[in-house]
């Protein structure tokens, strides 16, 4: 198990704050309270560490398979109108990331990054229907053999720090890291109509490993 580089500043700040808290309590509080603060601090630090874990994943897929871009639970599978890039109907598959999921985001397919844009916005709860179009978010489109897949990182009420590594013209590797969302939220996939969906509602998926769909 490794820690993701996006977590280093938060981890260092947490160490500083918790150390000062424990030291201050040791100076002015009774022994029982000091011990309690130490135990609570250790528990909080472990929680922070698990937010930024970055487990190794083995991606095995063909060119037409769509890999889960994030860990979490499938909360949307429906036909929608995609209005930013394709401007036509697509199949939307959304994965909700809880604060306890791995927060690394990965390319769902290999190819060329044709579009990558950051959008400032609101911080509605991630399951709100308008979060996909009104929240802070990124939009990335990867093209491969004439087919294109769009996916979005979406901030939520708690997740107010989206990191996107993608730039237009980059080479995307299926399962490779493309970004990070701190403290949860969701990732939306927009797939061509006719795509064979291999997951169901409420199914738990693993980023970089679960085969979400097959392009046809």
C-alpha positions as a Markdown table, in Angstrom:
| # | Residue | x | y | z |
|---|---|---|---|---|
| 1 | Unk | 0.0 | 0.0 | 0.0 |
| 2 | Unk | 1.3 | 3.4 | -1.0 |
| 3 | Unk | 0.3 | 7.0 | -0.2 |
| 4 | Unk | -0.7 | 9.3 | -3.0 |
| 5 | Unk | 1.4 | 12.4 | -3.6 |
| 6 | Unk | -1.7 | 14.6 | -3.3 |
| 7 | Unk | -2.0 | 13.7 | 0.3 |
| 8 | Unk | 1.5 | 14.8 | 1.4 |
| 9 | Unk | 0.6 | 18.4 | 2.3 |
| 10 | Unk | -2.5 | 17.3 | 4.2 |
| 11 | Unk | -0.6 | 14.6 | 6.1 |
| 12 | Unk | 2.2 | 17.0 | 7.1 |
| 13 | Unk | -0.3 | 19.6 | 8.3 |
| 14 | Unk | -2.2 | 16.9 | 10.2 |
| 15 | Unk | 1.0 | 15.7 | 11.9 |
| 16 | Unk | 1.7 | 19.3 | 13.0 |
| 17 | Unk | -1.7 | 20.1 | 14.3 |
| 18 | Unk | -2.2 | 16.8 | 16.2 |
| 19 | Unk | 1.3 | 17.0 | 17.7 |
| 20 | Unk | 0.7 | 20.5 | 19.0 |
| 21 | Unk | -2.7 | 19.4 | 20.3 |
| 22 | Unk | -1.2 | 16.4 | 22.2 |
| 23 | Unk | 1.7 | 18.5 | 23.5 |
| 24 | Unk | -0.6 | 21.3 | 24.7 |
| 25 | Unk | -2.9 | 18.8 | 26.4 |
| 26 | Unk | 0.1 | 17.2 | 28.1 |
| 27 | Unk | 1.2 | 20.5 | 29.6 |
| 28 | Unk | -2.2 | 21.6 | 31.0 |
| 29 | Unk | -4.5 | 18.7 | 31.3 |
| 30 | Unk | -4.7 | 15.7 | 33.7 |
| 31 | Unk | -3.1 | 12.4 | 32.6 |
| 32 | Unk | -6.3 | 10.7 | 31.7 |
| 33 | Unk | -7.3 | 13.5 | 29.3 |
| 34 | Unk | -3.9 | 13.5 | 27.7 |
| 35 | Unk | -4.1 | 9.8 | 27.0 |
| 36 | Unk | -7.6 | 10.2 | 25.5 |
| 37 | Unk | -6.4 | 13.0 | 23.2 |
| 38 | Unk | -3.5 | 10.9 | 22.1 |
| 39 | Unk | -5.8 | 8.0 | 21.2 |
| 40 | Unk | -8.2 | 10.3 | 19.4 |
| 41 | Unk | -5.3 | 11.9 | 17.5 |
| 42 | Unk | -4.0 | 8.5 | 16.4 |
| 43 | Unk | -7.4 | 7.5 | 15.1 |
| 44 | Unk | -7.8 | 10.8 | 13.2 |
| 45 | Unk | -4.4 | 10.4 | 11.7 |
| 46 | Unk | -5.2 | 6.9 | 10.5 |
| 47 | Unk | -8.4 | 8.2 | 8.9 |
| 48 | Unk | -6.4 | 10.9 | 7.0 |
| 49 | Unk | -3.9 | 8.2 | 5.8 |
| 50 | Unk | -6.6 | 6.0 | 4.5 |
| 51 | Unk | -8.1 | 9.0 | 2.5 |
| 52 | Unk | -4.8 | 9.1 | 0.5 |
| 53 | Unk | -4.0 | 5.5 | 0.0 |
| 54 | Unk | -3.0 | 4.5 | -3.5 |
| 55 | Unk | -3.1 | 0.7 | -3.9 |
| 56 | Unk | -1.5 | -1.0 | -6.9 |
| 57 | Unk | -4.0 | -2.0 | -9.5 |
| 58 | Unk | -3.6 | -4.4 | -12.4 |
| 59 | Unk | -5.6 | -3.2 | -15.4 |
| 60 | Unk | -6.4 | -5.9 | -18.0 |
| 61 | Unk | -8.7 | -4.8 | -20.8 |
| 62 | Unk | -9.1 | -4.7 | -24.5 |
| 63 | Unk | -9.3 | -1.6 | -26.6 |
| 64 | Unk | -13.1 | -1.6 | -26.6 |
| 65 | Unk | -13.6 | -2.2 | -22.9 |
| 66 | Unk | -14.3 | 0.6 | -20.4 |
| 67 | Unk | -12.6 | 0.4 | -17.1 |
| 68 | Unk | -14.0 | 1.9 | -13.9 |
| 69 | Unk | -12.3 | 5.3 | -13.5 |
| 70 | Unk | -12.8 | 5.3 | -9.7 |
| 71 | Unk | -13.6 | 3.1 | -6.7 |
| 72 | Unk | -17.1 | 3.3 | -5.4 |
| 73 | Unk | -20.8 | 2.4 | -6.0 |
| 74 | Unk | -22.7 | 2.7 | -9.3 |
| 75 | Unk | -25.5 | 5.2 | -8.6 |
| 76 | Unk | -26.7 | 6.2 | -12.2 |
| 77 | Unk | -27.2 | 4.2 | -15.3 |
| 78 | Unk | -29.4 | 6.1 | -17.8 |
| 79 | Unk | -29.7 | 7.7 | -21.2 |
| 80 | Unk | -29.1 | 11.4 | -21.0 |
| 81 | Unk | -28.4 | 14.4 | -23.3 |
| 82 | Unk | -24.7 | 15.3 | -23.1 |
| 83 | Unk | -24.6 | 19.1 | -23.8 |
| 84 | Unk | -20.9 | 20.1 | -23.4 |
| 85 | Unk | -19.0 | 18.1 | -26.0 |
| 86 | Unk | -21.0 | 15.5 | -27.9 |
| 87 | Unk | -24.3 | 17.5 | -27.8 |
| 88 | Unk | -26.3 | 14.3 | -28.3 |
| 89 | Unk | -27.7 | 11.4 | -26.3 |
| 90 | Unk | -25.3 | 9.1 | -24.4 |
| 91 | Unk | -25.5 | 6.5 | -21.7 |
| 92 | Unk | -24.4 | 7.9 | -18.4 |
| 93 | Unk | -22.8 | 5.7 | -15.7 |
| 94 | Unk | -22.0 | 7.4 | -12.5 |
| 95 | Unk | -19.8 | 6.1 | -9.6 |
| 96 | Unk | -20.2 | 7.6 | -6.2 |
| 97 | Unk | -17.0 | 7.8 | -4.1 |
| 98 | Unk | -17.5 | 7.8 | -0.3 |
| 99 | Unk | -14.9 | 9.3 | 2.0 |
| 100 | Unk | -13.7 | 5.8 | 2.7 |
| 101 | Unk | -13.0 | 4.8 | -1.0 |
| 102 | Unk | -9.7 | 5.2 | -2.8 |
| 103 | Unk | -9.8 | 8.7 | -4.3 |
| 104 | Unk | -7.4 | 8.1 | -7.3 |
| 105 | Unk | -9.1 | 8.6 | -10.6 |
| 106 | Unk | -8.0 | 6.6 | -13.7 |
| 107 | Unk | -8.5 | 6.7 | -17.4 |
| 108 | Unk | -11.4 | 4.4 | -18.4 |
| 109 | Unk | -9.9 | 3.7 | -21.8 |
| 110 | Unk | -6.6 | 4.3 | -23.7 |
| 111 | Unk | -6.2 | 6.7 | -26.6 |
| 112 | Unk | -5.7 | 10.4 | -27.2 |
| 113 | Unk | -7.0 | 13.1 | -24.9 |
| 114 | Unk | -9.0 | 15.2 | -27.3 |
| 115 | Unk | -10.6 | 17.6 | -24.7 |
| 116 | Unk | -9.7 | 18.5 | -21.1 |
| 117 | Unk | -11.4 | 21.4 | -19.3 |
| 118 | Unk | -11.9 | 22.5 | -15.7 |
| 119 | Unk | -15.2 | 24.1 | -14.7 |
| 120 | Unk | -15.6 | 26.1 | -11.5 |
| 121 | Unk | -19.0 | 25.7 | -9.9 |
| 122 | Unk | -21.2 | 24.9 | -6.9 |
| 123 | Unk | -20.8 | 22.2 | -4.2 |
| 124 | Unk | -24.1 | 20.5 | -4.2 |
| 125 | Unk | -24.2 | 17.0 | -2.7 |
| 126 | Unk | -22.7 | 14.6 | -5.2 |
| 127 | Unk | -26.0 | 12.6 | -5.7 |
| 128 | Unk | -27.9 | 15.8 | -6.6 |
| 129 | Unk | -29.2 | 15.5 | -10.2 |
| 130 | Unk | -27.7 | 18.9 | -11.1 |
| 131 | Unk | -24.2 | 18.2 | -9.7 |
| 132 | Unk | -23.0 | 16.8 | -13.0 |
| 133 | Unk | -23.6 | 20.2 | -14.7 |
| 134 | Unk | -23.5 | 22.8 | -11.9 |
| 135 | Unk | -20.8 | 21.6 | -9.5 |
| 136 | Unk | -17.1 | 22.2 | -9.7 |
| 137 | Unk | -16.0 | 19.6 | -12.2 |
| 138 | Unk | -13.6 | 18.6 | -15.0 |
| 139 | Unk | -14.5 | 17.1 | -18.4 |
| 140 | Unk | -12.1 | 14.8 | -20.3 |
| 141 | Unk | -12.7 | 13.1 | -23.6 |
| 142 | Unk | -10.5 | 10.3 | -24.8 |
| 143 | Unk | -10.6 | 9.1 | -28.4 |
| 144 | Unk | -9.6 | 5.6 | -29.6 |
| 145 | Unk | -10.1 | 4.1 | -33.0 |
| 146 | Unk | -12.8 | 6.5 | -34.0 |
| 147 | Unk | -14.7 | 6.1 | -30.7 |
| 148 | Unk | -14.8 | 8.7 | -27.9 |
| 149 | Unk | -15.6 | 8.4 | -24.2 |
| 150 | Unk | -16.3 | 11.4 | -22.0 |
| 151 | Unk | -15.9 | 11.4 | -18.2 |
| 152 | Unk | -16.2 | 13.9 | -15.5 |
| 153 | Unk | -14.7 | 14.4 | -12.0 |
| 154 | Unk | -17.4 | 16.1 | -9.9 |
| 155 | Unk | -16.9 | 17.8 | -6.6 |
| 156 | Unk | -19.4 | 17.4 | -3.8 |
| 157 | Unk | -20.4 | 19.1 | -0.6 |
| 158 | Unk | -17.2 | 17.9 | 1.1 |
| 159 | Unk | -14.9 | 17.3 | -1.8 |
| 160 | Unk | -13.7 | 20.8 | -2.8 |
| 161 | Unk | -10.4 | 19.9 | -4.3 |
| 162 | Unk | -10.3 | 18.3 | -7.7 |
| 163 | Unk | -6.9 | 17.5 | -9.3 |
| 164 | Unk | -6.8 | 16.8 | -13.1 |
| 165 | Unk | -3.5 | 15.8 | -14.7 |
| 166 | Unk | -5.0 | 15.5 | -18.2 |
| 167 | Unk | -4.2 | 17.9 | -21.0 |
| 168 | Unk | -5.4 | 18.0 | -24.5 |
| 169 | Unk | -3.0 | 16.0 | -26.7 |
| 170 | Unk | -1.9 | 13.7 | -23.9 |
| 171 | Unk | -1.7 | 9.9 | -24.4 |
| 172 | Unk | -4.1 | 8.1 | -22.1 |
| 173 | Unk | -3.3 | 4.7 | -20.8 |
| 174 | Unk | -6.3 | 2.6 | -19.7 |
| 175 | Unk | -6.2 | 2.4 | -15.9 |
| 176 | Unk | -3.5 | 5.0 | -15.6 |
| 177 | Unk | -3.8 | 7.9 | -13.2 |
| 178 | Unk | -5.5 | 11.0 | -14.6 |
| 179 | Unk | -6.4 | 12.8 | -11.4 |
| 180 | Unk | -7.6 | 12.8 | -7.8 |
| 181 | Unk | -10.6 | 14.0 | -5.8 |
| 182 | Unk | -10.0 | 14.7 | -2.2 |
| 183 | Unk | -12.6 | 13.3 | 0.3 |
| 184 | Unk | -15.0 | 11.6 | -2.1 |
| 185 | Unk | -17.6 | 12.8 | -4.6 |
| 186 | Unk | -18.3 | 11.1 | -8.0 |
| 187 | Unk | -17.2 | 10.4 | -11.5 |
| 188 | Unk | -19.5 | 10.3 | -14.5 |
| 189 | Unk | -19.0 | 8.3 | -17.7 |
| 190 | Unk | -20.8 | 9.2 | -20.9 |
| 191 | Unk | -20.7 | 6.3 | -23.4 |
| 192 | Unk | -22.1 | 5.9 | -26.9 |
| 193 | Unk | -25.6 | 4.5 | -27.3 |
| 194 | Unk | -25.6 | 0.8 | -27.8 |
| 195 | Unk | -22.7 | 0.3 | -25.4 |
| 196 | Unk | -23.0 | -3.0 | -23.5 |
| 197 | Unk | -23.1 | -2.1 | -19.8 |
| 198 | Unk | -21.6 | -4.8 | -17.6 |
| 199 | Unk | -22.5 | -3.3 | -14.2 |
| 200 | Unk | -25.8 | -2.8 | -12.3 |
| 201 | Unk | -27.1 | -0.2 | -9.9 |
| 202 | Unk | -25.5 | -0.2 | -6.5 |
| 203 | Unk | -22.7 | -2.5 | -7.6 |
| 204 | Unk | -19.4 | -1.7 | -6.0 |
| 205 | Unk | -16.5 | -1.3 | -8.5 |
| 206 | Unk | -12.8 | -1.0 | -8.3 |
| 207 | Unk | -11.0 | 1.7 | -10.2 |
| 208 | Unk | -8.6 | 0.4 | -12.9 |
| 209 | Unk | -9.9 | -3.2 | -12.7 |
| 210 | Unk | -13.7 | -3.5 | -13.0 |
| 211 | Unk | -14.9 | -3.7 | -16.6 |
| 212 | Unk | -17.8 | -1.2 | -16.7 |
| 213 | Unk | -18.8 | -1.6 | -20.3 |
| 214 | Unk | -18.0 | -2.9 | -23.8 |
| 215 | Unk | -18.1 | -0.6 | -26.8 |
| 216 | Unk | -19.8 | -2.1 | -29.8 |
